[in-house]
């Protein structure tokens, strides 16, 4: 089967959009130099983007700038989507190594949303969950990992909402002393844990955050049966691997954010 040849004009248009996205406007000559095309070709590209509504030409300084239309291109594909795409191979590798189910989740409202999981590929998953499952903040390892490491202002806002909740899973928000102890222990250890009663054996979950500066991008979590892996052994066996996976997600995420596929070495000189 023959591969589809790329449409060069489309690629060049994306190059121009990416270049303008990195700067507060640019002239035809600056864009041409950056995307390495003749000035006349670059002018036609920019005028086409202007006609489509994604770019406008500022009459004050004769520079092309992006319009609000460009923002719509990102609707539905935010940092959480980036993390999910990057995390999938990372948690797959960890899942193959440990065999127990592994997942990545991130904050959605006042719950944690499972973005990706290896449950359906894990031979040891008993009660399978799937992407899209929502988990409470206070009684799960992923939720505690987020609360423990997120900025204080975000934590207080979340807890203020949860204190007004009538759900049993949110009752801990009303016991601030106990909750603070759990979160302080989580920060001191560098990972969160929770125990959930199951029919055959209690299930233990352990999670570590994926940090970006002081922000929690997501949390990586593993679930296992307490009878099969005692907690002390699990800390020795799983926590270093969870941290390695979280670090791999962070490094890939920041690298992809920093190195746009359309960015050229001379871009920094124009900032």
C-alpha positions in Angstrom: 0.0 0.0 0.0 1.5 3.3 -1.0 1.9 6.0 1.6 0.0 9.3 1.0 2.3 12.1 -0.1 2.0 15.1 2.2 0.4 18.3 0.8 3.3 20.7 0.8 1.2 23.8 0.8 -0.6 22.7 4.0 2.7 21.9 5.7 4.0 25.3 4.8 0.9 27.0 6.2 1.3 25.1 9.5 5.0 26.1 9.6 3.9 29.8 9.3 1.2 29.4 12.0 3.7 27.8 14.3 6.2 30.5 13.7 3.7 33.3 14.4 2.6 31.4 17.5 6.1 31.7 19.0 6.3 35.5 18.5 4.2 38.6 18.9 3.8 39.0 15.2 6.3 38.9 12.4 6.9 40.5 9.0 6.8 38.6 5.7 10.6 38.6 5.6 10.9 37.3 9.2 8.5 34.5 8.5 10.2 33.6 5.2 13.6 33.5 6.9 12.2 31.3 9.7 10.4 28.8 7.6 13.0 28.9 4.8 10.8 29.8 1.9 11.0 32.6 -0.7 9.4 35.9 0.3 6.8 35.7 -2.4 5.7 32.2 -1.4 5.5 33.2 2.2 3.5 36.3 1.4 0.9 34.1 -0.5 0.7 31.7 2.5 0.2 34.6 5.0 -2.5 36.2 2.8 -4.2 32.8 2.4 -4.3 32.4 6.2 -5.6 36.0 6.5 -8.4 35.2 4.1 -9.2 32.1 6.2 -9.4 34.2 9.3 -6.5 32.7 11.2 -4.1 35.6 10.7 -4.4 39.4 10.3 -2.0 42.0 9.0 -1.5 44.9 11.5 -1.5 48.2 9.6 0.4 49.9 12.4 3.7 47.9 12.0 2.9 45.8 9.0 3.3 42.6 11.0 1.2 39.5 10.7 -0.4 38.2 14.0 -2.7 35.3 14.9 -6.4 35.8 15.5 -8.7 34.3 18.0 -9.7 31.7 15.4 -6.4 29.9 16.1 -7.5 29.2 19.7 -10.4 27.1 18.3 -7.9 24.7 16.8 -6.9 23.7 20.4 -10.4 23.2 21.7 -10.7 19.7 23.1 -6.9 19.1 23.1 -5.4 20.6 26.2 -2.5 19.6 28.5 -4.6 16.6 29.7 -4.8 15.3 26.1 -1.1 15.8 25.7 -0.4 13.9 28.9 -2.7 11.1 27.9 -1.0 10.7 24.5 2.5 10.7 26.1 1.5 8.6 29.1 0.1 5.7 27.2 3.4 4.1 26.1 4.9 4.9 29.5 2.2 3.1 31.6 2.1 0.3 29.0 5.8 -0.4 29.7 5.3 -0.3 33.4 2.2 -2.5 33.2 4.2 -5.1 31.2 6.9 -5.1 33.8 4.8 -5.4 37.0 1.8 -7.2 35.5 -0.6 -5.3 37.9 -2.9 -2.7 36.4 -1.5 0.8 36.0 -3.3 4.0 35.2 -2.8 7.7 34.7 -5.5 10.2 36.0 -5.8 13.9 36.2 -8.1 16.4 38.0 -11.5 17.0 36.4 -13.7 19.2 38.6 -13.6 17.8 42.1 -12.7 14.3 40.9 -9.9 12.5 39.3 -10.6 11.3 35.7 -8.8 8.1 34.5 -7.2 9.2 31.2 -5.6 5.9 30.3 -5.2 2.5 31.9 -3.7 -1.0 31.3 -6.6 -2.8 33.0 -7.7 -4.6 29.9 -4.1 -5.7 29.2 -3.3 -6.8 32.8 -3.7 -10.5 33.6 -4.0 -9.6 37.3 -6.8 -7.0 37.1 -9.8 -8.4 38.9 -12.3 -5.5 38.8 -11.4 -3.7 35.6 -11.8 0.1 35.1 -11.5 1.9 31.9 -10.5 5.4 30.6 -13.2 7.9 31.6 -13.8 6.4 35.0 -14.1 9.1 37.7 -12.5 8.6 41.1 -13.1 10.6 44.3 -10.3 12.8 45.6 -10.1 12.0 49.3 -10.2 8.2 49.5 -8.1 7.3 46.5 -4.4 7.3 46.0 -4.6 9.4 42.8 -6.8 11.9 44.5 -4.5 12.2 47.6 -1.4 12.5 45.3 -3.0 15.5 43.6 -4.2 17.1 46.8 -0.9 16.7 48.6 1.2 18.2 45.8 -1.0 20.8 44.2 -0.7 24.5 45.0 -2.3 25.4 48.4 -4.8 27.7 46.8 -6.1 25.0 44.6 -6.2 22.5 47.5 -8.2 24.9 49.7 -10.7 25.6 46.9 -11.3 21.9 46.3 -11.7 21.2 50.0 -14.1 24.0 50.4 -16.4 22.4 47.8 -16.0 18.9 49.2 -16.9 20.0 52.7 -20.3 20.9 51.4 -20.7 17.5 49.8 -23.1 14.9 51.2 -21.4 11.9 49.6 -19.7 9.4 51.9 -16.5 9.5 49.9 -16.1 13.2 50.7 -16.7 13.0 54.4 -13.0 13.2 55.2 -13.1 16.9 54.1 -14.9 17.6 57.3 -12.1 16.1 59.4 -9.4 18.6 58.6 -6.9 17.3 61.2 -7.0 13.8 59.9 -6.9 14.9 56.3 -3.9 17.2 56.9 -2.1 14.3 58.6 -2.7 12.1 55.5 -1.5 14.7 53.1 1.6 15.6 55.2 2.5 11.9 55.3 2.0 11.7 51.5 4.3 14.7 50.9 6.9 13.3 53.3 7.0 9.9 51.6 6.6 11.2 48.0 3.7 8.9 47.2 0.1 8.4 48.2 -1.7 5.2 49.1 -5.2 3.9 49.9 -6.8 0.6 50.8 -10.0 -0.6 49.4 -12.0 -3.5 50.6 -12.6 -6.3 48.1 -14.3 -9.7 48.3 -11.1 -11.9 48.1 -8.4 -9.5 49.2 -8.1 -5.9 50.1 -6.8 -3.8 47.2 -4.0 -1.4 47.7 -3.4 1.6 45.4 -0.2 3.6 45.3 0.2 6.8 43.3 2.9 9.4 42.5 2.3 12.8 40.9 3.6 14.0 37.6 4.8 17.5 38.4 5.3 20.6 36.2 6.9 23.2 38.5 4.3 23.5 41.4 1.5 22.1 39.2 0.2 18.5 39.2 -0.2 17.4 35.6 -1.5 14.0 36.5 -0.9 11.0 38.8 0.4 7.5 38.0 -1.2 4.8 40.0 -0.8 1.0 40.5 -3.4 -1.4 42.0 -2.6 -4.7 43.5 -3.9 -7.3 46.0 -2.6 -7.0 49.5 -2.4 -10.8 49.9 -0.2 -11.0 46.9 2.1 -8.1 47.6 2.4 -6.9 51.2 2.6 -3.1 51.5 6.3 -3.0 52.7 7.4 -5.1 49.7 5.2 -3.0 47.4 6.9 0.2 48.5 10.3 -1.3 47.6 9.2 -2.8 44.4 6.7 -0.4 42.9 7.4 3.1 44.2 10.7 3.6 42.3 9.1 2.3 39.1 6.2 4.7 39.5 8.6 7.6 40.0 10.6 6.6 37.0 7.4 6.4 34.9 6.2 9.8 36.2 9.6 11.3 35.4 9.5 9.8 31.9 6.1 11.4 31.3 7.3 14.8 32.6 10.5 14.7 30.5 8.6 13.8 27.3 5.9 16.3 28.0 8.3 19.2 28.6 10.5 18.2 25.6 7.5 18.2 23.2 6.3 21.5 24.6 9.7 23.0 24.2 10.6 21.5 20.8 7.8 22.3 18.4 8.2 20.2 15.2 8.1 23.5 13.2 10.6 25.3 15.4 14.0 26.2 13.9 17.2 27.0 15.8 17.0 30.7 14.9 13.6 31.1 16.5 15.0 32.1 19.9 16.9 35.0 18.4 13.6 36.7 17.4 12.0 36.6 20.8 
